Amino acid sequence: MAAFCQELVQCNPKIDIYEQASRATLPGVKPDADDNPYRVRAPRAIAQLDMTNFNPETPQVASPDEIVARLFTSTEGLSRNSRRIYSNLKNLYTSLPSIGHEELLVGLFKPEELTAGWERTNLNSYRNWYRDINVMKPIVQDILDQAKMVIDGESNDIASLRFGHDTNLGPLNIIMGINMPKGGVTDASQLKYYFQDFQIGKAGNLQFIFYKSKKNPEILVKCLQNGYEVQLPIDTDCYPYYKWSDFYAYYSAICSEQ
């Protein structure tokens, strides 16, 4: 957090940055922290997904045992079962480009096999993060409160930054409906078109940028996910911009839901 802020100062030495990490800020950063004095134990949510059409496997997709057999003539003596070996191999294979060794293990996986594996992983990520959407409501409320104070002239902050982990960013993306249709996604086979867990990386981020015009009193809001414009489940006639009044009303209603 501090290193990031210092980079901002180097880009613009005129800005003043106040850093704070305390229990007082936990509701807006990590509301489920054990030492959060304002912690509210929210009920777990369950994603209601129709699994009828979800079947990423095709005849071209090999089983985990078949993929392991491409590399090992025998797994005897290995400490893990073939499914765990498959999982470890897939994690290693997909990590190789990040360290400049994508040529290793070439041919171990076919593209359609990686895609099918990701669809299953993406579904599980969504389900796991969905459970904590109610836990994230204090963060959404904090975003609304901080923005409202500036808009109402009660604060001079030009930006409010929050630093956390992907375990918070994932459910935050879901409860705010980033790139999702109104009412959320109900068909598991369509989930991949609206939600991709690789967007929730360790350096993932959401940005809410506010615009004020001298000609129009209406404040506008634009949302970026990892630097790219995204859709919110709010009606608008000027996408990618949304009226602050609509934005505030929509997410206030979500925060007040029991």
C-alpha positions as CSV (number, residue, x, y, z in Angstrom):
1,M,0.0,0.0,0.0
2,A,2.7,2.5,1.0
3,A,4.9,1.6,-2.0
4,F,1.9,2.2,-4.4
5,C,1.2,5.5,-2.8
6,Q,4.8,6.6,-3.1
7,E,4.7,5.8,-6.8
8,L,1.8,8.2,-7.1
9,V,3.8,10.9,-5.3
10,Q,6.7,10.4,-7.7
11,C,4.2,10.9,-10.6
12,N,2.8,14.0,-9.0
13,P,4.8,15.5,-6.1
14,K,2.1,18.1,-5.4
15,I,-0.4,15.6,-4.0
16,D,-0.7,14.8,-0.3
17,I,-1.4,11.3,0.7
18,Y,-2.6,10.2,4.1
19,E,-2.2,6.5,4.8
20,Q,-4.1,4.7,7.5
21,A,-4.3,1.1,8.6
22,S,-6.4,0.6,11.7
23,R,-9.5,-1.1,13.1
24,A,-11.4,2.0,12.3
25,T,-11.0,1.4,8.5
26,L,-11.7,-2.3,8.6
27,P,-15.4,-2.0,7.6
28,G,-14.3,-0.4,4.3
29,V,-11.4,-2.8,3.7
30,K,-11.9,-6.2,5.3
31,P,-15.3,-6.2,7.1
32,D,-14.9,-9.9,8.1
33,A,-11.7,-9.4,10.0
34,D,-11.7,-11.0,13.5
35,D,-10.4,-7.8,15.1
36,N,-13.0,-5.6,13.3
37,P,-15.0,-4.0,16.2
38,Y,-17.8,-3.2,13.8
39,R,-18.0,-6.7,12.4
40,V,-21.5,-7.9,11.5
41,R,-21.7,-11.7,10.8
42,A,-23.6,-11.7,7.5
43,P,-25.3,-14.9,6.4
44,R,-23.6,-16.9,3.7
45,A,-25.2,-16.6,0.2
46,I,-25.6,-19.5,-2.2
47,A,-25.4,-19.0,-6.0
48,Q,-28.5,-20.3,-7.6
49,L,-27.2,-21.7,-10.9
50,D,-29.0,-24.0,-13.4
51,M,-26.5,-26.7,-14.2
52,T,-28.6,-28.4,-16.9
53,N,-26.5,-27.1,-19.8
54,F,-23.1,-27.0,-18.1
55,N,-20.9,-29.6,-19.7
56,P,-17.5,-28.3,-20.8
57,E,-16.2,-31.8,-21.5
58,T,-16.4,-33.0,-25.1
59,P,-15.0,-36.1,-26.9
60,Q,-11.9,-34.0,-27.6
61,V,-11.2,-33.4,-23.9
62,A,-9.1,-36.1,-22.3
63,S,-9.6,-37.2,-18.8
64,P,-7.1,-36.4,-16.0
65,D,-5.8,-39.9,-16.1
66,E,-5.2,-39.7,-19.8
67,I,-3.3,-36.4,-19.5
68,V,-1.1,-37.7,-16.7
69,A,-0.3,-40.8,-18.9
70,R,1.1,-38.5,-21.5
71,L,3.9,-37.6,-19.2
72,F,4.3,-40.6,-16.9
73,T,4.5,-44.2,-17.9
74,S,3.6,-45.1,-14.3
75,T,2.6,-43.1,-11.3
76,E,3.7,-45.8,-8.9
77,G,5.7,-44.4,-6.1
78,L,4.3,-40.9,-6.4
79,S,2.8,-39.5,-3.2
80,R,-0.3,-38.2,-4.9
81,N,-3.2,-39.7,-6.8
82,S,-3.5,-39.1,-10.5
83,R,-6.2,-36.4,-10.1
84,R,-3.9,-34.4,-7.8
85,I,-1.0,-35.0,-10.2
86,Y,-3.1,-33.7,-13.0
87,S,-4.1,-30.6,-11.0
88,N,-0.5,-29.8,-10.2
89,L,0.6,-30.3,-13.8
90,K,-2.1,-28.0,-15.0
91,N,-1.1,-25.3,-12.5
92,L,2.6,-25.7,-13.5
93,Y,1.8,-25.6,-17.3
94,T,-0.3,-22.5,-17.1
95,S,2.3,-20.7,-14.9
96,L,5.3,-21.3,-17.3
97,P,4.6,-18.3,-19.6
98,S,4.8,-16.1,-16.5
99,I,8.4,-17.1,-15.9
100,G,9.5,-17.2,-19.6
101,H,9.5,-21.0,-20.0
102,E,6.4,-21.6,-22.0
103,E,8.3,-24.0,-24.3
104,L,8.5,-26.6,-21.5
105,L,5.8,-29.3,-21.4
106,V,4.7,-28.3,-24.9
107,G,1.9,-30.6,-26.1
108,L,0.9,-31.8,-22.6
109,F,-2.5,-30.1,-22.8
110,K,-4.6,-29.3,-25.8
111,P,-6.3,-25.8,-25.9
112,E,-9.8,-27.3,-25.6
113,E,-8.7,-29.2,-22.5
114,L,-7.4,-26.1,-20.8
115,T,-10.6,-24.3,-21.7
116,A,-12.8,-27.0,-20.2
117,G,-10.6,-27.1,-17.1
118,W,-10.9,-23.3,-16.7
119,E,-14.7,-23.4,-17.1
120,R,-14.9,-25.7,-14.2
121,T,-12.5,-23.7,-12.1
122,N,-14.3,-20.4,-13.0
123,L,-17.6,-21.9,-11.9
124,N,-16.1,-23.0,-8.6
125,S,-14.4,-19.6,-8.1
126,Y,-17.8,-17.9,-8.6
127,R,-19.6,-20.2,-6.2
128,N,-16.9,-19.7,-3.5
129,W,-16.8,-15.9,-3.8
130,Y,-20.5,-15.7,-4.1
131,R,-20.8,-17.0,-0.5
132,D,-19.3,-13.8,0.8
133,I,-21.3,-11.2,-1.1
134,N,-23.2,-10.2,2.0
135,V,-19.9,-9.8,3.9
136,M,-18.8,-7.2,1.3
137,K,-21.8,-4.8,1.9
138,P,-19.8,-2.6,4.3
139,I,-17.2,-2.0,1.6
140,V,-19.9,-1.0,-0.9
141,Q,-21.4,1.3,1.8
142,D,-18.0,2.8,2.5
143,I,-17.6,3.6,-1.2
144,L,-21.0,5.4,-1.2
145,D,-20.3,7.3,2.0
146,Q,-16.8,8.5,1.0
147,A,-18.1,9.6,-2.4
148,K,-21.1,11.3,-0.9
149,M,-19.0,13.3,1.6
150,V,-16.9,14.7,-1.3
151,I,-20.0,15.5,-3.5
152,D,-21.8,17.2,-0.6
153,G,-18.7,19.3,0.2
154,E,-17.9,17.6,3.5
155,S,-14.5,16.3,2.3
156,N,-11.7,17.6,0.1
157,D,-10.3,14.2,-0.8
158,I,-9.8,13.7,-4.5
159,A,-9.4,10.0,-4.2
160,S,-10.0,7.3,-1.7
161,L,-8.0,4.1,-2.1
162,R,-8.6,0.7,-0.5
163,F,-6.1,-2.1,-0.5
164,G,-7.1,-5.7,0.1
165,H,-6.9,-9.2,-1.3
166,D,-8.5,-11.1,-4.1
167,T,-10.7,-12.9,-1.6
168,N,-12.4,-9.6,-1.0
169,L,-12.2,-8.3,-4.6
170,G,-14.0,-11.4,-6.0
171,P,-17.2,-11.2,-3.9
172,L,-17.1,-7.4,-4.3
173,N,-17.2,-7.7,-8.1
174,I,-20.1,-10.1,-7.8
175,I,-22.3,-8.0,-5.4
176,M,-21.7,-4.9,-7.5
177,G,-22.7,-6.9,-10.7
178,I,-19.6,-5.9,-12.7
179,N,-20.3,-6.8,-16.3
180,M,-23.3,-8.9,-15.3
181,P,-27.0,-8.6,-16.4
182,K,-29.7,-7.4,-14.1
183,G,-30.7,-10.1,-11.8
184,G,-27.4,-11.8,-12.1
185,V,-26.5,-15.0,-14.0
186,T,-28.7,-18.1,-13.6
187,D,-27.5,-20.4,-16.3
188,A,-24.1,-22.0,-15.4
189,S,-23.2,-22.5,-19.0
190,Q,-23.4,-18.7,-19.7
191,L,-21.4,-17.7,-16.6
192,K,-18.1,-17.6,-18.5
193,Y,-19.4,-14.7,-20.7
194,Y,-20.1,-12.5,-17.7
195,F,-17.6,-13.6,-15.1
196,Q,-14.0,-14.6,-15.5
197,D,-12.0,-15.4,-12.4
198,F,-8.7,-14.4,-14.0
199,Q,-9.9,-10.8,-13.8
200,I,-9.7,-11.1,-10.0
201,G,-5.9,-11.3,-9.8
202,K,-3.5,-10.3,-7.0
203,A,-3.1,-6.9,-8.8
204,G,-6.8,-6.7,-9.8
205,N,-8.6,-3.5,-9.1
206,L,-11.9,-1.6,-9.4
207,Q,-12.0,2.1,-10.0
208,F,-15.0,4.4,-9.7
209,I,-14.3,7.7,-11.4
210,F,-16.6,10.7,-10.8
211,Y,-17.3,13.5,-13.3
212,K,-18.7,16.9,-12.7
213,S,-19.8,19.3,-15.4
214,K,-20.2,23.1,-15.2
215,K,-23.1,22.8,-17.6
216,N,-25.0,20.0,-15.9
217,P,-25.5,19.5,-12.1
218,E,-25.7,15.7,-12.5
219,I,-22.6,13.9,-11.3
220,L,-21.6,11.0,-13.5
221,V,-19.8,7.8,-12.5
222,K,-17.7,5.4,-14.6
223,C,-16.4,2.1,-13.5
224,L,-13.1,0.5,-14.6
225,Q,-12.1,-3.1,-13.9
226,N,-8.3,-3.5,-14.3
227,G,-8.3,-0.3,-16.4
228,Y,-11.1,-1.3,-18.7
229,E,-14.6,0.2,-18.9
230,V,-17.3,-2.2,-17.6
231,Q,-21.0,-2.4,-17.4
232,L,-23.0,-2.0,-14.2
233,P,-26.5,-3.4,-13.7
234,I,-28.0,0.1,-13.7
235,D,-30.0,1.7,-16.5
236,T,-28.2,4.5,-18.3
237,D,-28.5,6.4,-21.6
238,C,-24.9,7.4,-21.6
239,Y,-22.8,4.3,-21.1
240,P,-20.1,3.9,-19.8
241,Y,-21.3,6.7,-17.6
242,Y,-24.0,6.3,-14.9
243,K,-25.9,9.0,-13.0
244,W,-24.6,9.3,-9.4
245,S,-28.2,9.5,-8.2
246,D,-29.0,6.2,-9.8
247,F,-25.7,4.6,-8.7
248,Y,-26.3,5.7,-5.1
249,A,-29.9,4.5,-5.0
250,Y,-29.1,1.1,-6.6
251,Y,-26.2,0.2,-4.3
252,S,-27.8,1.7,-1.2
253,A,-30.7,-0.6,-1.8
254,I,-28.3,-3.6,-2.0
255,C,-26.6,-2.6,1.2
256,S,-29.9,-2.4,3.1
257,E,-31.1,-5.8,2.0
258,Q,-31.3,-8.3,4.8
